Amino acid sequence: METEQADSHKMDFNATEEEEFGFSRNYFLAKEMGSSGKKSARKLSDINVVDEQELREASANIEPKHQNDIADLINSYKSLYPKWVFNLRCGFGLLMYESEVHFYSSICS
């Protein structure tokens, strides 16, 4: 009785596995067939290249913004650096995005 159940379970698993394989194969074949006749019209030659001198002049006229916020952010990074080093040495990872820093425990360690 147990072997019949085990065999039934194996057949169910194999059928499911085969079905998933068939689905993924059909999915990629459909993608390949659908896109084979359609080519992108975008080319590198279509990009308008800005003259370097014009770019330098434009960048020289940019007004600096948020100078105080930038200075505060840099100072906070400098003051938090020892904490970052300590946490990294303890095996934590460092994730920085926007103006926040987060530490996370590494799964691989």
C-alpha positions as CSV (number, residue, x, y, z in Angstrom):
1,M,0.0,0.0,0.0
2,E,2.8,2.4,0.9
3,T,4.7,1.7,-2.3
4,E,1.5,2.4,-4.3
5,Q,1.2,5.8,-2.6
6,A,4.9,6.5,-3.1
7,D,4.6,5.6,-6.8
8,S,1.4,7.7,-7.1
9,H,3.2,10.6,-5.5
10,K,6.2,10.2,-7.9
11,M,3.9,10.2,-10.9
12,D,2.1,13.3,-9.7
13,F,5.4,15.0,-9.1
14,N,6.7,13.9,-12.6
15,A,3.4,15.1,-14.2
16,T,3.7,18.4,-12.5
17,E,7.3,18.8,-13.4
18,E,6.6,17.9,-17.0
19,E,3.7,20.4,-17.2
20,E,5.9,23.2,-15.8
21,F,8.6,22.3,-18.3
22,G,6.1,22.3,-21.1
23,F,4.7,25.7,-20.0
24,S,8.2,27.3,-19.7
25,R,9.2,25.9,-23.1
26,N,6.1,27.1,-24.7
27,Y,6.4,30.5,-23.1
28,F,9.9,31.1,-24.5
29,L,9.0,29.7,-27.9
30,A,6.0,32.1,-28.1
31,K,8.3,35.0,-27.1
32,E,10.8,34.0,-29.7
33,M,8.2,33.6,-32.4
34,G,6.4,36.8,-31.5
35,S,9.5,38.9,-31.6
36,S,11.4,37.4,-34.5
37,G,9.6,39.5,-37.1
38,K,9.7,42.7,-35.1
39,K,13.0,44.5,-34.9
40,S,13.7,47.7,-33.0
41,A,14.1,50.9,-35.0
42,R,16.2,52.5,-32.4
43,K,19.9,52.9,-33.2
44,L,22.8,54.6,-31.6
45,S,23.1,56.8,-34.6
46,D,19.7,58.3,-33.8
47,I,20.9,59.9,-30.6
48,N,21.7,63.6,-30.8
49,V,25.2,64.1,-29.6
50,V,25.8,67.3,-27.7
51,D,28.9,69.4,-28.5
52,E,31.3,69.1,-25.6
53,Q,31.8,72.9,-25.4
54,E,28.1,73.5,-25.3
55,L,27.8,70.9,-22.5
56,R,30.6,72.6,-20.5
57,E,28.9,76.0,-20.8
58,A,25.6,74.6,-19.7
59,S,27.1,72.8,-16.7
60,A,28.9,76.0,-15.7
61,N,25.5,77.8,-15.5
62,I,23.9,75.2,-13.1
63,E,23.0,76.8,-9.8
64,P,24.1,74.8,-6.8
65,K,21.1,73.7,-4.8
66,H,20.7,72.2,-1.3
67,Q,24.2,73.0,-0.3
68,N,23.4,72.9,3.4
69,D,21.6,69.6,3.1
70,I,24.5,68.1,1.1
71,A,27.0,69.3,3.7
72,D,24.8,67.8,6.5
73,L,24.7,64.5,4.7
74,I,28.4,64.4,4.2
75,N,29.0,65.2,7.8
76,S,26.6,62.5,8.9
77,Y,28.4,60.0,6.7
78,K,31.8,61.0,8.2
79,S,30.5,60.8,11.8
80,L,28.8,57.4,11.1
81,Y,31.9,55.9,9.4
82,P,33.3,54.2,12.5
83,K,29.9,52.6,13.2
84,W,29.8,51.3,9.6
85,V,33.3,49.8,9.9
86,F,32.4,48.1,13.2
87,N,29.2,46.6,11.8
88,L,31.0,45.4,8.6
89,R,33.7,43.8,10.7
90,C,31.0,42.0,12.7
91,G,29.7,40.4,9.5
92,F,26.8,42.7,8.7
93,G,26.2,44.0,5.2
94,L,25.7,47.6,4.3
95,L,22.8,48.8,2.2
96,M,22.7,52.5,1.2
97,Y,19.9,54.1,-0.7
98,E,18.7,57.7,-0.9
99,S,19.9,59.3,2.3
100,E,19.5,56.2,4.6
101,V,21.9,53.5,5.6
102,H,20.8,50.1,6.8
103,F,22.7,47.2,8.1
104,Y,21.5,43.6,7.5
105,S,22.7,40.3,8.6
106,S,24.3,38.3,5.8
107,I,22.7,35.0,5.0
108,C,25.9,33.6,3.6
109,S,28.0,34.2,6.7
